[in-house]
């Protein structure tokens, strides 16, 4: 079998204008970035407002394991399969971050014959969106420091500067730094640090902004520091919001690409559902819904993180209403959740599979709690036995759902046609029972507790007094109606990555909270999660190279 990179390079890509024409996008509405990718113009996006929406399908997954689940691969495969059976499908994905591409994952554009292309370009610099976010974020940091250097007219308490710097590369040495050393000419010394770019509030703002006017309003609301009297100082106070918007002008516009089978795909912003809300942009999803009959989108990591934030943050704040969810699972991952070591996953083990299936069952319960019907996409591996497949179908069927074996990795859209037909059949029922998890009026801590108890099955939330006091101060300042974004490990329902399966009765420890006033949510950081990841012992970057013909290897 060829590698993902070889398969992607062999794909017969069509000019991006032809892909746009499939959706009725005129050539003048596309801003080409080469021959096979383009941005959609702001004026064209505005012209879509009066069109009816298509149906929105969310693809999510069980908790990730080293065994692999294939959420993006399934999203692409389902989109291609819907196209094959005659539906006008649009795929809406998140852009990959350089951090995990060079760290652990190596790439995030799908796999096998279910990929978005050009794979190398999407995984790397793409259309420069993340670079623009990094620049805008760090411009604000520089302007805060510059304001302090030139007299600090706003009275910023240098001990309460909240705005860190950003970089889209995993670098643990930058988590905590001291800046401004070397005397008065080099600024004012202060403690700071770096977050990975995808954790930046600027990223979240871009993902949730409706248009340029909304973007500028949100940027101005970013709280960067406090005075000694605890009065917030914003990006608008620093007068940085205008220049930030200038840097982000192009990044606000969604990117159009295609799959190996030439299905249109809109890829725009939003990875990392463990430390951010992990969804692609509202502008991209809205455009897809106006252009397509069925829109297949995804949210990061497992349904306890990505789907929960998709529903309780993105859908709540934008008014989007998904019609159903597809939950991606693999027999290998279920067996790993049942206690089988990675090296032994190729052997049939019904007992371990039954134990590990509890993870999938928990996700089905949670998704149906949002009022959505669920189909399980069983991403097929050659090591899967018929007895194991039958076991999963029986367990899922007992919960009122259906598990469908999918072979899109090896066969492309053809291998997911059964799933596509099941999705179309469900959508034809025209059900709309979607509901969010909690009411806006709940206190902030109660929203964290609702998520912890109802989604993670925690017994309680453990938050130190300073966190509780901070939440109360934000409520008093008028931020109590915001949703919460839980930042925790992606590997478990708990904040302990070693607790696999479906743990119950654990404690969710909230060590820090951050206010994203511009994005419009509160971030609760739990356990040992870091907002600047580190590289593993053997990062994926070690395996990457480029040959004399310009072909990139190892990015898959």
NORHU-V611450 format. One record per pair of residues at least 6 apart in sequence whose ideal C-beta (glycine too) atoms are under 8 Angstrom apart, sorted by the first residue. I is the first residue (numbers start at 0). J is the second residue. D is the distance in Angstrom with one decimal. If there is no record, write none. Layout:
i:j:d
I:J:D
I:J:D
//
This chain:
i:j:d
0:111:8.0
0:409:7.9
1:9:7.4
2:555:5.5
3:106:6.9
3:109:7.9
3:110:5.1
3:111:6.6
3:114:6.5
3:118:7.0
3:555:3.5
4:118:6.7
4:119:7.3
4:550:7.7
4:551:6.8
4:552:6.3
4:553:7.7
4:554:6.3
4:555:4.6
6:111:6.5
6:112:6.2
6:114:6.9
6:259:7.1
7:108:7.7
7:114:5.4
7:116:5.2
7:117:7.2
7:118:3.8
7:119:7.4
7:259:7.0
7:555:7.8
8:550:6.6
10:114:7.7
10:116:5.2
10:259:4.4
11:261:7.9
12:34:7.7
12:35:4.8
12:116:6.0
12:117:6.9
12:257:6.5
12:261:7.6
13:35:7.8
13:257:6.6
13:261:5.4
14:34:5.7
14:35:7.2
15:29:6.4
15:31:6.1
15:34:6.6
15:35:5.5
15:36:6.0
15:37:4.6
15:255:6.3
15:256:7.5
15:257:7.5
16:26:4.7
16:29:6.4
16:31:7.8
16:37:7.9
18:255:6.4
18:256:7.6
18:257:4.8
18:261:6.6
18:263:5.2
19:25:7.6
19:26:7.0
19:28:7.3
19:29:5.2
19:37:7.1
19:255:6.1
19:263:7.5
20:26:7.7
21:87:7.8
21:261:7.9
21:263:5.8
22:87:7.5
22:89:6.8
22:263:5.5
22:290:4.2
22:291:6.9
23:290:7.0
24:39:6.9
24:43:6.9
24:255:7.5
24:290:7.1
25:43:7.6
27:40:8.0
28:39:6.2
28:40:5.1
28:42:7.5
28:43:3.6
29:37:4.1
29:38:7.3
29:39:6.5
29:40:7.3
29:255:6.7
30:37:5.7
30:38:4.3
30:39:7.6
30:40:6.0
30:249:7.9
30:252:7.1
31:37:4.7
32:38:6.9
32:126:4.9
32:254:7.8
33:120:7.7
35:116:7.2
35:117:5.4
35:120:8.0
35:256:6.8
35:257:7.1
36:117:6.8
36:120:6.7
36:121:7.7
36:125:7.4
36:126:6.5
36:254:6.1
36:255:6.9
36:256:5.0
37:254:7.2
37:255:5.2
38:126:6.2
38:249:6.6
38:252:4.2
38:253:6.8
38:254:5.7
38:255:7.3
39:252:5.9
39:253:5.4
39:254:8.0
39:255:6.0
39:265:7.9
39:286:6.3
40:252:6.7
41:210:7.2
41:211:6.8
41:251:7.4
41:252:6.1
44:210:7.9
44:252:7.5
44:253:7.7
44:282:6.4
44:285:7.8
44:286:5.7
45:210:7.5
47:285:7.6
47:286:6.3
47:289:3.9
47:290:7.2
48:289:7.8
50:289:4.4
51:289:7.9
52:288:4.2
52:289:6.7
53:87:7.8
53:89:7.5
53:287:7.5
53:288:5.1
53:289:7.7
53:290:7.8
53:291:4.7
53:292:4.9
53:293:5.7
53:294:5.4
54:292:7.3
54:293:5.2
54:294:7.0
54:322:4.8
54:426:4.9
55:284:7.3
55:288:6.2
55:294:5.2
55:296:6.7
55:319:6.4
55:320:6.9
55:321:4.6
55:322:5.9
56:77:7.6
56:293:6.4
56:294:6.7
56:295:5.1
56:296:7.2
56:321:6.9
56:322:6.5
56:323:5.6
56:324:7.5
56:325:6.3
56:422:6.1
56:426:7.5
57:296:6.0
57:297:7.1
57:298:6.4
57:306:6.3
57:309:6.1
57:321:4.9
57:323:7.5
57:324:4.9
57:325:7.2
57:371:7.7
58:70:6.1
58:73:5.8
58:74:4.4
58:77:6.7
58:295:6.2
58:296:7.0
58:297:4.6
58:324:7.6
58:325:4.7
58:327:6.4
58:376:7.6
59:70:6.9
59:297:7.0
59:298:5.7
59:301:7.2
59:302:4.2
59:305:5.8
59:306:4.1
59:309:7.7
59:324:5.9
59:325:7.3
59:326:5.9
59:327:7.1
59:362:7.5
59:366:7.3
60:68:4.7
60:69:8.0
60:70:4.2
60:300:7.4
60:301:5.6
60:302:6.6
60:305:7.9
60:326:6.6
60:327:4.1
60:328:7.0
60:362:8.0
61:68:6.2
61:301:5.8
61:302:7.4
61:326:6.9
61:327:7.1
61:328:4.8
61:329:8.0
61:332:6.0
61:333:7.4
61:336:7.6
61:358:5.1
61:359:5.2
61:362:5.8
62:300:7.4
62:301:4.0
62:303:6.8
62:332:8.0
62:336:7.4
62:358:5.8
62:489:6.8
62:490:5.9
62:491:6.4
62:492:7.1
62:499:7.4
63:300:5.8
63:301:6.2
63:332:7.7
63:489:5.7
63:490:6.5
64:331:7.9
64:332:4.6
64:335:4.6
64:336:6.8
64:490:7.2
64:499:7.5
65:335:7.3
65:341:5.5
66:329:6.5
66:331:3.9
66:332:4.6
66:334:7.6
66:335:4.8
66:341:6.3
66:344:5.7
67:329:6.5
67:331:6.8
67:332:7.0
68:327:5.4
68:328:6.9
68:329:5.6
68:332:5.5
68:378:6.6
69:110:6.6
69:327:6.1
69:329:6.9
69:378:4.4
69:408:6.5
70:297:5.7
70:327:4.9
71:92:6.6
71:107:6.2
71:108:6.9
71:109:4.8
71:110:7.8
71:297:6.2
72:109:4.4
72:110:4.6
72:111:6.7
72:113:4.7
72:114:7.6
72:378:7.1
72:407:6.6
72:408:5.7
73:113:7.3
73:325:7.1
73:327:4.7
73:376:5.1
73:378:5.9
73:405:6.4
73:407:6.6
73:415:7.3
74:90:6.2
74:92:6.5
74:109:7.5
74:295:5.5
74:296:7.3
74:297:4.6
75:90:6.1
75:92:7.8
75:109:4.3
75:113:4.2
75:114:6.2
75:115:6.0
75:258:5.4
75:262:7.8
75:264:7.4
75:407:7.4
76:109:7.8
76:113:3.8
76:405:6.4
76:407:2.6
76:408:7.3
76:411:6.9
76:412:6.2
76:414:6.5
76:415:4.1
76:418:7.8
77:295:5.2
77:325:6.6
77:376:7.3
77:407:7.5
77:415:5.3
77:418:5.8
77:419:6.1
77:422:6.9
78:88:4.9
78:89:7.4
78:90:3.8
78:258:6.6
78:262:5.0
78:264:7.1
78:295:4.6
78:412:7.7
79:88:7.9
79:113:6.5
79:258:5.5
79:259:7.7
79:260:4.5
79:262:5.1
79:407:7.2
79:411:5.9
79:412:2.9
79:415:7.0
80:407:7.0
80:412:4.3
80:413:7.3
80:414:7.7
80:415:3.8
80:416:4.8
80:418:6.4
80:419:3.7
81:88:3.8
81:293:5.5
81:295:7.0
81:412:8.0
81:419:4.7
81:422:7.1
81:423:7.4
82:88:5.0
82:260:6.9
82:262:4.7
82:412:6.5
83:260:7.7
83:412:4.7
83:413:6.7
83:416:6.2
83:419:7.3
84:416:6.2
84:419:5.4
84:420:6.6
84:423:7.2
86:292:5.4
86:293:5.3
86:419:7.5
86:423:6.7
87:291:5.4
87:292:4.1
87:293:7.4
88:262:6.1
88:263:7.9
88:291:5.9
88:292:6.9
88:293:5.1
88:294:7.6
88:295:6.4
89:262:7.9
89:263:5.3
89:264:7.4
89:265:6.5
89:287:4.2
89:290:5.7
89:291:3.3
89:293:7.6
89:294:5.1
89:295:7.5
90:115:7.2
90:258:6.8
90:262:6.2
90:263:7.1
90:264:4.1
90:265:7.2
90:287:7.8
90:294:7.8
90:295:5.2
90:296:7.6
91:264:7.5
91:265:5.0
91:266:8.0
91:267:7.7
91:279:5.5
91:283:5.5
91:284:5.3
91:287:4.5
91:294:5.7
91:295:7.1
91:296:4.1
91:297:7.9
92:115:6.4
92:264:6.1
92:265:7.4
92:266:4.7
92:267:7.9
92:279:6.2
92:296:7.3
92:297:6.2
93:107:7.9
93:266:7.3
93:267:7.5
93:268:6.6
93:269:4.3
93:270:4.7
93:277:7.3
93:278:7.0
93:279:4.6
93:297:7.0
93:299:6.7
94:121:7.2
94:125:6.1
94:128:6.2
94:129:6.8
94:254:7.6
94:266:5.6
94:267:6.3
94:268:5.6
94:269:7.0
94:270:6.5
94:279:7.7
95:104:8.0
95:106:6.7
95:107:3.8
95:108:6.6
95:121:6.5
95:122:5.0
95:270:6.4
96:107:7.8
96:129:6.9
96:167:5.9
96:195:6.8
96:196:7.0
96:197:4.8
96:270:4.9
96:271:6.5
97:123:7.3
97:129:7.1
97:167:4.7
97:168:5.8
98:167:6.0
98:168:5.9
98:169:4.5
98:195:5.1
98:196:7.9
98:197:7.2
98:532:5.8
99:107:6.8
99:169:7.6
99:270:7.8
99:532:7.6
100:106:5.8
100:107:6.7
100:122:5.3
100:123:7.5
100:539:6.9
100:554:6.8
101:168:6.8
101:169:7.1
101:534:7.7
101:538:6.1
101:539:5.8
101:540:4.1
101:543:7.4
102:169:4.6
102:532:6.5
102:534:5.3
102:535:6.3
102:538:5.3
102:539:6.2
102:540:7.5
103:535:5.4
103:538:7.2
103:539:6.2
104:539:6.7
105:539:4.0
105:542:7.4
105:543:7.9
105:553:6.7
105:554:6.1
105:555:5.9
106:118:6.8
106:122:4.7
106:554:5.1
106:555:5.0
107:122:6.6
107:270:7.1
108:114:5.3
108:115:4.9
108:116:7.4
108:118:4.8
108:121:5.2
108:122:5.9
109:115:6.0
109:258:7.9
110:408:5.8
110:555:7.3
111:407:7.4
111:408:3.6
111:409:5.9
111:411:7.9
112:259:5.9
112:407:7.1
112:408:6.8
112:409:6.7
112:410:6.5
112:411:3.8
112:414:8.0
113:258:7.3
113:259:7.3
113:407:4.4
113:408:6.0
113:411:6.0
113:412:7.5
113:415:7.7
114:258:6.7
114:259:5.4
115:121:6.1
115:256:5.6
115:257:7.1
115:258:5.5
115:264:4.8
115:266:6.2
116:256:6.8
116:257:6.4
116:258:6.9
116:259:6.0
117:256:7.3
118:554:7.4
118:555:7.4
119:551:4.8
119:554:5.9
121:256:6.5
121:266:6.1
122:554:5.5
123:551:8.0
123:554:7.5
124:130:6.9
125:254:6.8
125:266:7.6
126:249:7.4
126:254:5.3
127:249:7.2
127:250:7.3
128:205:7.9
128:249:7.8
128:250:4.3
128:254:7.4
128:267:7.3
128:268:6.2
129:167:5.1
129:196:5.5
129:197:7.6
130:167:7.7
131:246:5.4
131:247:5.5
131:249:6.7
131:250:4.2
132:165:7.4
132:196:5.6
132:199:6.1
132:201:5.1
132:202:5.3
132:205:6.6
132:247:7.0
132:250:6.4
133:165:5.4
133:166:6.6
133:167:5.8
133:196:4.8
133:199:7.8
134:246:5.2
135:201:5.4
135:243:4.2
135:246:4.3
135:247:5.3
136:164:7.1
136:165:4.2
136:196:7.0
136:199:4.7
136:201:4.8
137:164:5.5
137:165:6.2
138:239:6.5
138:242:6.1
138:243:6.2
138:246:6.7
139:162:6.1
139:201:7.8
139:221:7.1
139:223:6.6
139:234:5.6
139:237:7.1
139:239:4.7
139:243:6.1
140:162:5.4
140:163:7.2
140:164:5.0
140:191:7.9
142:237:5.2
142:238:7.6
142:239:4.4
142:242:7.9
143:155:7.4
143:160:6.3
143:162:5.7
143:223:5.2
143:224:6.4
143:237:5.9
143:239:7.8
144:178:7.3
144:179:7.0
144:186:5.4
144:187:7.0
144:189:7.7
145:186:7.8
146:152:7.3
146:153:6.6
146:155:7.0
146:237:5.7
147:155:5.8
147:157:6.2
147:160:8.0
147:186:7.6
147:187:5.2
148:186:5.0
148:187:6.0
151:157:8.0
153:226:7.1
153:232:5.4
153:236:5.8
153:237:7.6
154:226:4.6
154:227:6.8
155:224:4.6
155:225:7.5
155:226:6.3
155:232:5.6
156:224:7.0
156:225:5.8
156:226:5.7
156:227:4.7
157:187:6.2
157:189:5.4
159:224:5.7
159:225:4.2
159:226:7.8
159:229:7.8
160:189:6.3
160:191:7.2
160:223:6.9
160:224:4.5
161:222:6.4
161:223:6.0
161:224:5.7
161:225:7.3
161:513:7.5
162:221:7.5
162:223:4.0
162:224:6.8
163:191:5.8
163:192:4.9
163:193:6.2
163:194:5.4
164:173:7.9
164:191:6.5
164:192:7.3
164:193:4.9
164:194:7.6
165:193:6.3
165:194:5.5
165:195:7.0
165:196:4.7
165:198:7.6
165:199:4.7
165:201:7.7
166:173:6.6
166:193:5.2
166:195:6.8
166:196:6.4
166:531:7.9
167:195:6.3
167:196:3.8
167:197:7.1
168:195:7.6
169:195:6.8
169:531:7.3
169:532:4.5
169:533:5.8
169:534:4.9
169:538:7.7
170:193:6.9
170:531:6.6
170:533:7.5
170:534:7.7
171:529:7.5
171:531:6.7
171:532:7.5
171:533:3.4
171:534:7.4
173:192:6.6
173:193:3.8
173:531:6.1
174:192:5.3
174:193:6.8
174:529:6.4
174:531:4.7
175:190:7.1
175:191:7.9
175:192:4.8
176:190:7.6
176:191:5.5
176:192:5.6
176:193:7.1
177:188:6.4
177:189:7.1
177:190:5.8
177:191:7.3
178:186:7.1
178:188:7.1
178:189:5.9
178:191:5.3
179:185:5.7
179:186:3.9
179:187:5.0
179:188:4.2
179:189:5.7
180:188:5.8
192:531:7.1
193:531:5.3
194:274:8.0
194:530:4.3
194:531:5.4
195:271:7.3
195:274:7.6
195:530:6.7
195:531:5.4
195:532:6.1
196:202:6.5
197:269:7.7
197:270:5.3
197:271:4.2
197:274:7.5
197:275:5.7
198:271:6.5
198:274:4.7
198:275:5.4
198:530:4.5
198:531:7.7
200:221:5.9
200:515:4.6
200:517:5.9
200:518:5.3
201:218:7.5
201:221:7.8
201:243:7.2
201:247:7.4
202:268:6.5
202:269:7.1
202:275:6.5
203:275:6.1
203:276:6.2
203:515:5.9
203:517:7.9
203:518:3.7
203:520:7.5
204:214:6.7
204:217:4.5
204:218:6.3
204:221:7.6
204:515:8.0
204:517:4.9
204:518:5.0
205:214:7.0
205:247:6.4
205:250:6.1
205:251:6.2
205:268:5.6
205:280:6.4
206:268:5.1
206:269:4.8
206:276:7.1
206:278:6.4
206:279:7.0
206:280:4.7
206:281:6.7
206:313:7.6
206:518:7.9
207:217:7.4
207:280:7.6
207:281:5.6
207:313:7.1
207:316:5.8
207:317:7.0
207:518:5.9
207:519:6.6
208:214:4.0
208:217:5.8
208:251:6.6
208:280:7.8
208:281:7.2
208:282:7.3
209:281:6.5
209:282:7.1
209:317:7.9
210:251:7.8
210:282:7.6
211:244:7.0
211:248:7.4
211:251:6.4
214:244:5.9
214:247:6.6
214:251:5.9
215:240:6.1
215:241:7.3
215:244:4.8
217:517:4.1
217:518:6.8
217:519:7.5
218:234:5.7
218:235:7.8
218:239:7.9
218:240:4.2
218:243:5.1
218:244:6.0
218:247:7.9
218:517:5.9
219:233:6.3
219:234:5.8
219:235:3.3
219:240:4.1
219:517:7.4
220:233:6.0
220:234:7.5
220:235:7.0
220:516:4.7
220:517:4.2
221:233:6.0
221:234:4.2
221:240:7.8
221:515:7.9
221:516:6.5
221:517:4.3
222:231:4.6
222:232:7.1
222:233:5.7
222:514:6.0
222:516:5.0
223:232:5.8
223:233:6.6
223:234:5.9
223:237:6.5
224:231:7.8
224:232:4.5
225:231:5.8
225:232:6.5
226:232:6.6
229:472:7.5
231:476:7.5
231:516:7.8
233:516:7.6
234:240:4.9
234:243:6.9
234:517:7.5
250:268:7.7
251:282:6.8
252:282:7.6
253:265:5.0
253:266:7.9
253:267:4.2
253:280:6.4
253:282:5.6
253:283:4.0
253:286:5.7
254:265:6.7
254:266:5.1
254:267:5.4
254:283:8.0
255:263:6.5
255:264:7.5
255:265:5.8
256:264:5.1
256:265:7.9
256:266:5.6
257:263:6.2
257:264:6.0
258:264:5.8
259:411:6.6
260:411:5.8
260:412:5.4
262:412:7.6
263:290:7.6
263:291:7.6
265:279:7.7
265:283:4.7
265:286:6.3
265:287:5.2
266:279:7.5
266:283:7.8
267:279:5.2
267:280:4.7
267:282:7.2
267:283:3.9
268:279:5.8
268:280:4.7
268:283:7.4
269:275:7.4
269:276:7.5
269:277:6.4
269:278:5.0
269:279:4.5
269:280:6.2
269:299:7.8
270:277:6.6
270:299:5.9
271:277:5.7
271:299:6.2
272:278:7.5
272:298:6.0
272:299:3.0
272:300:4.6
272:304:4.3
272:305:3.9
272:308:5.9
272:489:7.1
273:299:7.3
273:300:5.8
273:304:5.8
273:486:6.4
273:487:6.6
273:488:6.6
273:489:4.4
273:528:6.6
274:486:4.6
274:524:7.8
274:528:6.4
274:529:8.0
274:530:5.1
275:484:7.2
275:486:7.7
276:308:4.3
276:309:7.7
276:312:4.7
276:313:6.4
276:484:5.3
276:518:8.0
276:520:7.1
277:298:5.6
277:299:3.3
277:300:6.7
277:304:6.4
277:305:4.7
277:308:5.7
277:309:7.6
278:296:7.8
278:298:5.2
278:299:7.4
278:305:7.2
278:308:6.6
278:309:5.1
278:312:7.6
278:313:4.6
279:296:6.5
279:297:7.9
281:313:6.8
281:316:7.9
281:317:4.7
281:319:7.4
284:294:7.0
284:296:6.0
284:313:8.0
284:317:7.8
284:319:6.3
285:317:7.7
285:319:7.8
287:294:4.4
287:296:7.3
288:294:5.3
288:319:7.9
293:422:7.4
293:423:7.6
293:426:6.9
297:305:7.4
298:304:7.9
298:305:3.1
298:306:5.3
298:308:6.7
298:309:4.0
299:305:4.1
299:489:7.9
300:489:3.9
301:362:6.8
301:489:6.3
302:324:7.6
302:326:6.5
302:362:4.4
302:365:6.2
302:366:6.0
303:362:7.1
303:365:6.9
303:454:5.5
303:455:6.3
303:492:5.5
304:485:7.5
304:487:7.3
304:489:5.8
306:324:6.7
306:362:8.0
306:365:7.7
306:366:6.5
307:365:7.4
307:436:7.1
307:450:6.7
307:454:5.4
307:485:7.8
308:484:6.1
308:485:7.9
309:321:7.7
310:321:7.6
310:369:5.4
310:433:7.7
310:435:5.9
310:436:6.9
311:435:5.3
311:436:5.2
311:437:7.2
311:450:7.4
311:482:5.4
311:483:7.9
312:482:5.1
312:484:6.1
312:520:5.6
313:319:6.6
314:320:6.8
314:321:6.8
314:433:7.4
314:435:7.0
315:435:5.2
315:439:7.9
315:482:5.7
316:482:7.3
316:519:5.8
316:520:7.9
320:431:6.4
320:433:5.1
321:371:6.4
321:433:6.0
322:371:7.5
322:425:7.8
322:426:5.8
322:430:7.0
322:431:6.8
322:433:7.7
323:371:5.6
323:372:4.8
323:373:7.2
323:374:7.1
323:422:7.0
323:425:5.3
323:426:6.7
323:430:7.9
324:366:4.8
324:369:8.0
324:371:4.8
324:372:7.5
324:373:5.1
324:374:7.7
325:373:7.6
325:374:5.3
325:375:7.7
325:376:5.2
325:418:7.2
325:422:6.9
326:359:6.9
326:362:5.6
326:363:6.5
326:366:6.6
326:373:5.6
326:374:7.3
326:375:5.0
326:376:6.9
327:375:7.9
327:376:5.0
327:378:5.8
328:359:4.9
328:375:5.6
328:376:7.2
328:377:5.9
328:378:7.1
328:391:7.4
328:402:7.7
329:377:7.1
329:378:4.9
329:380:6.3
330:352:6.3
330:377:7.1
330:380:6.7
330:382:7.9
330:383:4.8
330:387:4.9
330:388:7.2
330:391:6.5
331:344:4.6
331:380:5.7
331:382:7.0
331:383:7.8
332:355:7.3
332:358:7.9
333:351:7.9
333:352:5.3
333:355:3.8
333:356:5.2
333:358:6.8
333:359:6.4
333:391:7.2
334:344:5.5
334:348:5.6
334:351:4.7
334:352:5.3
334:355:5.6
335:341:6.6
335:344:6.4
335:355:6.6
335:499:7.1
336:354:7.3
336:355:3.4
336:356:7.9
336:357:7.4
336:358:4.7
336:499:4.6
336:500:4.9
337:348:7.4
337:350:7.4
337:351:3.5
337:352:6.0
337:353:7.1
337:354:3.6
337:355:3.2
337:356:7.6
337:500:7.1
338:351:5.7
338:354:6.6
338:355:7.5
338:499:7.9
339:348:5.8
339:351:4.7
339:355:7.8
344:382:6.9
345:382:4.3
347:384:4.7
347:386:6.4
347:387:6.1
349:386:6.3
349:387:6.7
349:390:5.7
352:387:5.6
352:390:5.6
352:391:7.1
353:390:6.5
353:394:7.1
354:500:6.7
355:499:7.5
355:500:6.2
356:390:7.7
356:391:6.5
356:394:4.9
357:500:5.1
357:501:4.0
358:492:8.0
358:499:7.1
358:500:5.5
358:501:5.4
359:375:6.7
359:391:7.8
359:394:7.6
359:395:7.0
360:394:6.9
360:398:6.2
360:501:6.9
361:456:7.3
361:492:6.7
361:501:4.2
363:373:5.3
363:375:7.3
363:395:7.1
363:398:5.2
363:400:5.6
364:398:7.6
365:453:7.7
365:454:5.5
366:373:4.9
367:373:6.0
367:399:7.9
368:436:7.6
368:453:7.1
369:433:6.2
369:434:6.2
369:435:7.3
369:436:7.1
370:432:3.5
370:433:4.9
370:434:4.8
371:432:7.4
371:433:6.2
372:400:7.8
372:425:5.5
372:428:8.0
372:430:6.6
373:400:4.9
374:400:6.5
374:401:5.5
374:402:7.9
374:403:6.4
374:418:7.0
374:421:5.5
374:422:6.7
374:425:6.8
375:391:7.6
375:395:5.0
375:400:5.9
375:401:6.9
375:402:4.1
375:403:7.0
376:403:6.2
376:405:5.0
376:415:7.6
376:418:5.5
377:388:6.9
377:391:5.9
377:392:8.0
377:402:5.1
377:403:6.4
377:404:4.9
377:405:6.4
378:405:5.7
378:407:7.9
378:408:7.0
379:404:5.3
379:405:6.1
379:406:4.9
379:408:7.5
379:409:7.8
379:414:7.8
388:404:6.1
391:402:5.2
392:401:7.9
392:402:4.7
395:401:6.7
395:402:4.1
396:402:7.2
401:421:6.4
403:417:5.3
403:418:4.9
403:421:5.8
404:417:7.6
405:414:6.1
405:415:4.8
405:417:7.5
405:418:5.3
406:414:3.3
406:415:7.5
407:413:7.9
407:414:4.3
407:415:4.1
408:414:7.3
412:419:7.8
436:449:6.0
436:450:6.6
436:453:6.4
436:454:7.2
437:445:7.5
437:446:5.3
437:449:4.4
437:450:7.5
439:480:4.8
439:482:7.6
440:480:7.0
441:449:6.8
442:470:7.5
442:474:6.5
442:479:6.5
443:470:4.4
443:473:6.6
443:474:6.1
443:478:7.8
443:479:6.1
443:481:7.4
443:483:6.4
443:521:5.8
444:460:7.2
444:462:6.7
444:467:6.4
444:470:5.4
446:482:6.7
446:483:4.6
447:460:5.6
447:462:7.5
447:483:5.3
447:485:6.9
447:507:7.7
447:509:6.5
447:523:5.3
448:459:7.6
448:460:5.0
450:483:6.6
450:485:5.6
451:457:4.1
451:459:7.7
451:460:5.1
451:485:7.5
451:507:4.2
452:458:7.7
452:459:7.9
454:492:7.7
455:492:4.7
455:493:6.4
455:505:7.5
455:507:6.2
456:492:6.3
456:501:7.3
456:502:7.1
456:503:4.4
456:504:7.3
456:505:7.7
457:493:7.0
457:504:7.6
457:505:5.4
457:506:6.3
457:507:4.5
458:503:7.8
458:504:4.6
458:505:6.6
458:506:6.3
459:506:5.9
459:507:7.6
460:506:7.4
460:507:5.0
460:508:7.9
460:509:6.1
461:506:5.0
461:507:7.0
461:508:4.6
461:509:7.0
462:470:7.9
462:508:7.8
462:509:4.3
463:509:8.0
463:510:7.4
466:509:5.7
466:510:7.6
466:511:6.9
466:512:5.4
469:512:5.6
470:512:6.2
470:521:7.4
473:479:6.9
473:514:5.7
473:521:6.9
478:514:6.3
478:516:6.7
478:521:7.2
481:519:5.8
481:520:5.2
481:521:5.4
482:519:7.7
482:520:5.0
482:521:7.5
483:520:6.5
483:521:4.9
483:522:7.7
483:523:5.7
484:515:7.6
484:520:4.9
484:521:6.8
484:522:4.8
484:523:7.1
485:507:7.8
485:523:5.3
485:525:6.3
486:522:5.7
486:523:6.5
486:524:4.6
486:525:6.3
486:528:5.4
486:530:7.2
487:494:4.9
487:507:7.4
487:524:8.0
487:525:4.1
487:526:5.7
487:528:5.7
488:494:6.1
488:495:7.3
488:496:4.3
488:526:6.0
488:527:7.8
488:528:6.0
490:496:4.0
490:497:7.9
490:499:7.3
491:497:7.2
491:498:4.6
491:499:6.3
491:502:6.7
492:498:7.4
492:501:6.4
492:502:5.7
492:505:7.9
493:502:5.1
493:505:4.3
493:507:7.3
494:505:7.6
494:507:5.6
494:508:5.9
494:525:4.5
494:526:3.3
494:527:7.8
494:528:7.6
495:505:7.1
495:526:6.8
498:505:6.8
507:525:5.7
508:525:5.9
508:526:6.0
509:523:4.9
509:524:7.1
509:525:5.4
510:524:5.9
510:525:6.7
510:526:7.4
511:523:7.7
511:524:4.4
512:521:6.0
512:522:6.6
512:523:5.3
512:524:7.2
513:521:7.3
513:522:4.3
513:524:7.1
514:521:5.9
514:522:7.8
515:521:7.1
515:522:6.0
524:530:7.1
534:540:7.7
539:553:7.0
542:552:7.9
542:553:4.0
543:551:7.0
543:552:6.7
543:553:3.8
543:554:5.8
544:551:7.6
544:552:5.2
544:553:6.3
545:551:5.2
545:552:7.1
546:552:6.8
//
